[in-house]
Amino acid sequence: MGIGILSQDEVLNELHQPPDGPCRIWRPSQEPLDGLIDKSSIDLPLGDTYWTMKGSCRAGAGMKVASDLIPRFSHDRTPRQIRGDLTLERNHVYLFKADCELNLKDTKILGKATAKSSIGRLDVLVRLLCDRASEFDRLPSEYEGALYAEVTPITFGLIVRPGTCLSQLRLFRGTDRLVSMTREELLYEESLPVIGARHDEEADLHGTFHPFRLELGPDPECGCSGFVAKKERAEPIDPHNKGHYDPRDFWEPVEAPDGAIELKTDRLYILRSKEHLRIPGHMALECEAYTETMGEWRIEYAGFAHPWFGRSRPEGSPLIFEVRGHNIPTILTDGIPLGNVCFKRMSQPAPEPGKPEDYGQYEKQELKLSGCFKDWPTQES
């Protein structure tokens, strides 16, 4: 029971199916939880109940979602039921009760959530809400109760159904400071988890965030430097349809012939980092969503990377950034710092995947859209 992110085995054996003591995590639908637990996180499925909201809102200290937020800020007198497929409209706020509940009393376990990579790349804001939480995406200490997902599609409509997984939850022991690995600690690793990182002699060795830089060189497969979402798309996207949609119907290529691109306001861009990751089994990664000193844009969806990400190939895998321009057009140049990442220690190492496909769908990514799209045509196509 060490400090760090709980592994798949720990969640199963200590929280979900403990040999003694109560079950700490379960699905009210009584559907199996096992297939939702990954190397360092738990996919959170939607339940069959939802509300349409007047706007995005948090619970705050002393407030409960069901008795305080929903009666005041929902359009619905009674919960709505999902019957089959449900289409979520762009720029509307929906609140779903998740098909997952927790009882973490007396465990000293905390939690943090984020949208799944495949969902962030569809430009859908997904935030975890729970009782008494003054922040999105964080569980209060020793949390007991239901979980809720606030879902807002931005660019594309989205099709969901009960069991759809839009977000993921990490459980960990220890504060952020204790779980985060410093630059000094990483120097003592057998091999650094980052390939192509710049050495900064003035960097604080006790700091935990590492800047990742923008790669605007053409992607070796598709030949462009990034993608930008088309503004008007009538067709909603079903994230369950893997490899189904033609990406050219939803995205435009971004070129950077002079080593720079212009972010247009209120458009989503898919870009990649110069640095590549090869994460060992005893650590994971978290990406910081926004630093105001970086300019009039933000990384829209902070993300997680699991243990063993990028380890299936010697060159590793880049980090994908979902970037949105805001109030004014903004120029980004090749090599500019674009996001900060922090390496997190695992409570116990995650087992190494046995087969190449077990590493994950984004393991061999360069410029990679959400998994529901077909591959972007190569330069030879």
C-alpha positions as CSV (number, residue, x, y, z in Angstrom):
1,M,0.0,0.0,0.0
2,G,2.6,2.5,-1.2
3,I,2.3,6.1,-2.3
4,G,1.3,6.6,-5.9
5,I,-1.3,5.8,-8.5
6,L,-3.2,2.6,-7.9
7,S,-2.5,-0.1,-10.5
8,Q,-5.1,-2.3,-12.2
9,D,-4.4,-5.2,-9.8
10,E,-4.7,-2.9,-6.7
11,V,-8.1,-1.5,-7.9
12,L,-9.4,-5.0,-8.5
13,N,-8.0,-6.8,-5.5
14,E,-8.2,-4.0,-2.8
15,L,-11.3,-2.0,-3.9
16,H,-13.5,-4.0,-6.2
17,Q,-13.1,-7.6,-5.1
18,P,-11.3,-7.5,-1.8
19,P,-10.8,-10.9,0.0
20,D,-12.1,-9.2,3.2
21,G,-13.8,-5.9,3.9
22,P,-16.4,-4.1,1.8
23,C,-16.5,-3.5,-2.0
24,R,-15.3,0.1,-2.5
25,I,-16.1,0.6,-6.2
26,W,-19.0,-0.8,-8.1
27,R,-21.5,-0.3,-11.0
28,P,-25.1,0.3,-9.8
29,S,-26.2,-1.5,-13.1
30,Q,-24.4,-4.6,-11.8
31,E,-22.6,-4.8,-15.1
32,P,-18.9,-6.0,-14.7
33,L,-16.3,-3.4,-13.8
34,D,-13.3,-5.5,-14.7
35,G,-13.1,-4.6,-18.4
36,L,-13.1,-0.9,-17.5
37,I,-9.9,-0.9,-15.4
38,D,-6.8,-0.1,-17.3
39,K,-3.1,0.0,-16.3
40,S,-3.5,3.2,-14.3
41,S,-7.1,4.4,-14.6
42,I,-10.8,3.4,-14.6
43,D,-13.1,4.2,-17.5
44,L,-16.3,5.8,-16.2
45,P,-19.4,4.5,-18.1
46,L,-22.5,6.7,-18.4
47,G,-25.6,5.5,-16.6
48,D,-29.1,5.6,-18.1
49,T,-30.1,8.9,-16.4
50,Y,-29.3,12.5,-17.4
51,W,-30.4,16.1,-17.2
52,T,-30.1,19.1,-19.6
53,M,-28.5,21.9,-17.7
54,K,-28.8,25.7,-17.9
55,G,-25.0,25.9,-17.8
56,S,-21.8,24.4,-16.5
57,C,-21.6,24.4,-12.7
58,R,-19.7,22.8,-9.8
59,A,-21.0,21.6,-6.4
60,G,-18.7,23.5,-4.0
61,A,-18.1,22.8,-0.3
62,G,-21.2,21.5,1.5
63,M,-23.3,21.1,-1.7
64,K,-24.6,17.9,-3.2
65,V,-25.2,17.4,-6.9
66,A,-28.6,15.6,-6.6
67,S,-30.2,17.9,-4.0
68,D,-28.5,21.3,-4.7
69,L,-27.2,21.6,-8.3
70,I,-29.8,19.7,-10.3
71,P,-33.0,21.2,-8.8
72,R,-31.6,24.8,-9.2
73,F,-29.7,24.6,-12.5
74,S,-31.4,21.8,-14.6
75,H,-34.1,22.4,-17.2
76,D,-35.7,19.1,-16.1
77,R,-38.2,18.5,-13.3
78,T,-37.5,14.8,-13.4
79,P,-34.5,12.9,-14.7
80,R,-34.5,11.9,-18.4
81,Q,-33.9,8.3,-19.4
82,I,-31.6,7.2,-22.2
83,R,-33.5,4.9,-24.5
84,G,-31.1,3.6,-27.1
85,D,-28.9,6.1,-28.8
86,L,-29.0,9.7,-27.6
87,T,-27.6,12.6,-29.7
88,L,-26.0,15.4,-27.7
89,E,-26.2,18.7,-29.5
90,R,-23.2,21.1,-29.9
91,N,-22.8,23.7,-27.1
92,H,-25.4,22.2,-24.9
93,V,-24.5,21.1,-21.3
94,Y,-25.7,17.7,-20.2
95,L,-25.3,16.0,-16.8
96,F,-25.2,12.2,-16.6
97,K,-25.2,10.1,-13.5
98,A,-22.2,7.7,-14.0
99,D,-22.6,4.0,-13.7
100,C,-20.0,3.9,-11.0
101,E,-20.1,4.6,-7.3
102,L,-17.4,4.8,-4.6
103,N,-16.9,4.3,-0.9
104,L,-13.4,5.4,-0.1
105,K,-13.9,6.2,3.6
106,D,-10.9,5.4,5.8
107,T,-8.7,4.6,2.7
108,K,-6.7,7.8,2.3
109,I,-7.3,7.4,-1.4
110,L,-7.9,10.5,-3.7
111,G,-9.0,10.7,-7.3
112,K,-8.6,12.8,-10.4
113,A,-10.4,12.5,-13.7
114,T,-10.0,13.6,-17.3
115,A,-11.7,13.0,-20.7
116,K,-10.5,10.0,-22.5
117,S,-8.0,10.8,-25.3
118,S,-10.4,9.6,-28.0
119,I,-13.1,12.0,-26.7
120,G,-10.9,15.0,-26.2
121,R,-9.9,14.7,-29.8
122,L,-13.6,15.0,-30.7
123,D,-13.7,18.4,-29.0
124,V,-16.0,17.3,-26.2
125,L,-15.7,18.8,-22.7
126,V,-16.2,16.1,-20.1
127,R,-15.9,17.0,-16.4
128,L,-16.3,14.9,-13.3
129,L,-18.7,16.2,-10.7
130,C,-19.3,14.9,-7.2
131,D,-20.7,16.0,-3.9
132,R,-18.8,18.7,-1.9
133,A,-16.2,19.1,-4.6
134,S,-15.1,22.7,-5.2
135,E,-13.1,21.7,-8.3
136,F,-14.0,19.8,-11.4
137,D,-12.4,16.4,-11.9
138,R,-11.2,15.9,-8.3
139,L,-12.6,13.6,-5.6
140,P,-12.7,15.0,-2.1
141,S,-10.7,13.0,0.5
142,E,-12.4,9.8,1.5
143,Y,-15.2,10.3,-0.9
144,E,-18.4,8.2,-0.6
145,G,-21.3,8.5,-3.1
146,A,-22.3,8.8,-6.8
147,L,-20.3,10.3,-9.6
148,Y,-21.6,12.6,-12.4
149,A,-20.2,13.5,-15.8
150,E,-20.9,17.0,-17.2
151,V,-20.7,16.6,-21.0
152,T,-20.6,19.5,-23.6
153,P,-19.9,18.8,-27.3
154,I,-18.2,21.9,-28.9
155,T,-17.5,21.3,-32.6
156,F,-19.3,18.0,-33.4
157,G,-22.5,16.5,-32.1
158,L,-22.0,13.2,-30.2
159,I,-24.0,10.0,-30.0
160,V,-24.0,8.2,-26.6
161,R,-25.8,5.4,-24.9
162,P,-25.8,3.7,-21.4
163,G,-22.3,2.4,-20.9
164,T,-20.5,4.9,-23.2
165,C,-17.2,5.8,-21.6
166,L,-16.2,9.4,-22.0
167,S,-13.9,10.0,-19.1
168,Q,-11.4,8.1,-16.9
169,L,-10.6,8.2,-13.2
170,R,-7.2,7.8,-11.5
171,L,-7.1,6.8,-7.9
172,F,-4.0,7.4,-5.9
173,R,-2.5,7.5,-2.4
174,G,-0.7,10.6,-1.3
175,T,-0.9,14.3,-2.3
176,D,0.0,15.6,-5.7
177,R,3.4,16.6,-4.3
178,L,4.1,13.1,-3.0
179,V,2.9,11.3,-6.1
180,S,4.7,13.6,-8.6
181,M,8.3,12.8,-9.6
182,T,10.9,15.7,-9.6
183,R,13.5,16.3,-12.3
184,E,16.1,15.2,-9.8
185,E,14.4,11.8,-9.3
186,L,14.1,11.3,-13.0
187,L,17.9,11.8,-13.4
188,Y,18.4,8.6,-11.4
189,E,16.2,6.5,-13.7
190,E,17.8,3.8,-15.7
191,S,16.6,5.6,-18.9
192,L,14.7,8.9,-19.1
193,P,11.1,8.5,-20.2
194,V,11.4,11.4,-22.6
195,I,13.4,11.2,-25.9
196,G,14.5,14.5,-27.4
197,A,14.1,16.6,-24.2
198,R,16.2,19.8,-24.0
199,H,18.6,19.9,-21.1
200,D,18.0,23.1,-19.1
201,E,20.9,23.8,-16.7
202,E,18.8,26.5,-14.9
203,A,15.8,24.2,-14.4
204,D,14.8,23.6,-10.8
205,L,15.7,20.0,-10.0
206,H,13.0,20.0,-7.4
207,G,10.3,21.0,-9.9
208,T,7.9,18.5,-11.3
209,F,6.6,20.0,-14.6
210,H,8.5,19.5,-17.9
211,P,7.8,21.6,-21.0
212,F,7.0,19.8,-24.2
213,R,7.6,21.7,-27.5
214,L,5.5,22.0,-30.6
215,E,6.5,19.9,-33.7
216,L,5.5,21.6,-36.9
217,G,7.6,19.5,-39.3
218,P,5.4,17.5,-41.7
219,D,4.1,14.2,-40.4
220,P,5.9,11.3,-42.1
221,E,2.6,9.6,-43.0
222,C,0.1,12.3,-44.0
223,G,2.6,15.1,-44.8
224,C,0.8,17.8,-42.9
225,S,1.8,19.5,-39.6
226,G,-1.6,19.2,-37.9
227,F,-5.3,19.2,-38.3
228,V,-8.0,21.8,-37.6
229,A,-11.7,20.9,-37.1
230,K,-14.2,22.1,-39.7
231,K,-16.6,24.6,-38.2
232,E,-19.9,23.3,-39.4
233,R,-20.7,19.6,-39.4
234,A,-24.4,18.5,-39.3
235,E,-23.6,14.8,-38.8
236,P,-23.1,13.7,-35.1
237,I,-20.3,11.3,-34.3
238,D,-20.7,7.9,-32.6
239,P,-17.4,7.2,-30.8
240,H,-18.2,3.5,-30.7
241,N,-17.8,3.2,-34.5
242,K,-14.1,2.6,-34.7
243,G,-12.4,3.5,-38.0
244,H,-15.8,4.4,-39.5
245,Y,-15.7,8.1,-40.5
246,D,-13.7,9.7,-43.3
247,P,-11.6,12.3,-41.5
248,R,-11.7,14.7,-44.5
249,D,-15.4,15.2,-43.8
250,F,-14.6,16.6,-40.4
251,W,-11.0,17.9,-40.5
252,E,-8.7,20.1,-42.6
253,P,-4.9,19.6,-42.8
254,V,-2.7,22.3,-41.4
255,E,0.5,23.3,-43.2
256,A,3.5,25.1,-41.8
257,P,5.8,25.9,-44.7
258,D,7.7,28.7,-42.9
259,G,7.7,26.9,-39.5
260,A,4.7,28.7,-38.1
261,I,0.9,28.4,-38.0
262,E,-1.9,30.8,-37.1
263,L,-4.5,29.7,-34.6
264,K,-7.8,31.1,-35.6
265,T,-10.2,32.0,-32.8
266,D,-12.5,29.3,-31.5
267,R,-11.1,26.4,-33.6
268,L,-9.7,23.2,-32.4
269,Y,-6.3,22.0,-33.6
270,I,-4.7,18.6,-33.3
271,L,-0.9,19.0,-33.0
272,R,2.1,17.0,-31.7
273,S,5.1,17.3,-29.5
274,K,8.8,17.2,-30.6
275,E,9.5,15.1,-27.5
276,H,8.7,11.4,-27.6
277,L,7.6,9.3,-24.6
278,R,8.8,5.9,-23.5
279,I,7.2,5.5,-20.1
280,P,8.3,2.6,-17.9
281,G,5.9,0.5,-15.9
282,H,6.5,2.2,-12.6
283,M,5.3,5.7,-13.7
284,A,2.5,7.4,-15.6
285,L,2.1,10.9,-17.0
286,E,-0.3,13.8,-16.6
287,C,-0.5,16.9,-18.9
288,E,-1.3,20.3,-17.6
289,A,-4.3,21.9,-19.4
290,Y,-3.3,25.6,-19.3
291,T,-0.7,28.1,-18.3
292,E,-1.8,31.7,-18.8
293,T,1.8,32.9,-19.5
294,M,1.8,30.9,-22.7
295,G,-0.6,33.1,-24.6
296,E,-4.2,33.5,-25.9
297,W,-4.9,29.9,-26.4
298,R,-5.1,26.8,-24.3
299,I,-4.6,23.0,-24.4
300,E,-8.2,22.2,-24.2
301,Y,-8.1,18.7,-22.7
302,A,-5.5,17.7,-20.1
303,G,-4.7,14.1,-20.4
304,F,-3.1,11.0,-18.9
305,A,-0.6,8.6,-20.5
306,H,-0.4,5.1,-19.0
307,P,2.6,3.1,-17.9
308,W,4.4,1.5,-20.9
309,F,3.1,4.2,-23.3
310,G,5.6,4.5,-26.3
311,R,7.7,1.5,-25.1
312,S,6.7,-0.7,-28.1
313,R,9.1,1.2,-30.4
314,P,12.6,2.6,-29.9
315,E,11.7,6.1,-31.0
316,G,8.7,6.3,-28.6
317,S,5.5,8.2,-29.2
318,P,4.8,12.0,-29.2
319,L,2.2,13.6,-27.0
320,I,-0.8,14.9,-28.9
321,F,-2.1,18.4,-28.1
322,E,-5.7,19.5,-28.6
323,V,-5.3,23.3,-28.8
324,R,-8.0,26.0,-29.1
325,G,-7.4,29.6,-30.1
326,H,-9.4,32.1,-28.0
327,N,-9.9,35.8,-28.3
328,I,-7.4,36.9,-30.9
329,P,-5.5,35.1,-33.7
330,T,-2.3,33.7,-32.4
331,I,0.9,32.6,-34.1
332,L,2.7,29.4,-32.9
333,T,6.2,28.7,-34.1
334,D,8.1,25.4,-34.4
335,G,9.7,24.4,-31.2
336,I,7.7,26.7,-28.9
337,P,6.8,25.2,-25.5
338,L,3.2,24.1,-25.8
339,G,2.4,22.1,-22.7
340,N,3.7,21.0,-19.4
341,V,3.8,17.3,-18.3
342,C,4.4,15.8,-14.9
343,F,5.5,12.2,-14.3
344,K,3.6,10.4,-11.5
345,R,4.8,7.4,-9.6
346,M,2.8,4.2,-9.5
347,S,2.0,2.6,-6.2
348,Q,3.2,-0.7,-7.8
349,P,4.5,-1.3,-11.3
350,A,2.0,-2.1,-14.0
351,P,2.7,-5.4,-15.8
352,E,4.3,-5.1,-19.2
353,P,1.8,-5.7,-22.1
354,G,2.2,-9.2,-23.6
355,K,1.2,-8.3,-27.2
356,P,1.7,-5.2,-29.4
357,E,-2.0,-4.5,-29.5
358,D,-2.2,-4.5,-25.7
359,Y,-0.2,-1.2,-25.6
360,G,-3.1,0.8,-26.8
361,Q,-4.6,2.3,-29.9
362,Y,-2.4,5.5,-29.8
363,E,0.8,3.6,-29.1
364,K,2.2,4.2,-32.5
365,Q,0.7,7.6,-33.0
366,E,2.3,10.5,-34.8
367,L,-0.5,12.8,-35.9
368,K,-3.5,10.7,-34.8
369,L,-7.1,11.6,-34.8
370,S,-9.7,9.9,-32.6
371,G,-10.1,6.2,-33.2
372,C,-13.5,6.5,-34.8
373,F,-11.9,8.0,-37.9
374,K,-10.2,6.2,-40.7
375,D,-6.5,6.9,-41.2
376,W,-5.7,10.1,-42.9
377,P,-4.7,9.4,-46.5
378,T,-0.9,9.1,-46.8
379,Q,1.1,11.2,-49.2
380,E,1.2,8.4,-51.7
381,S,-2.6,8.0,-51.7
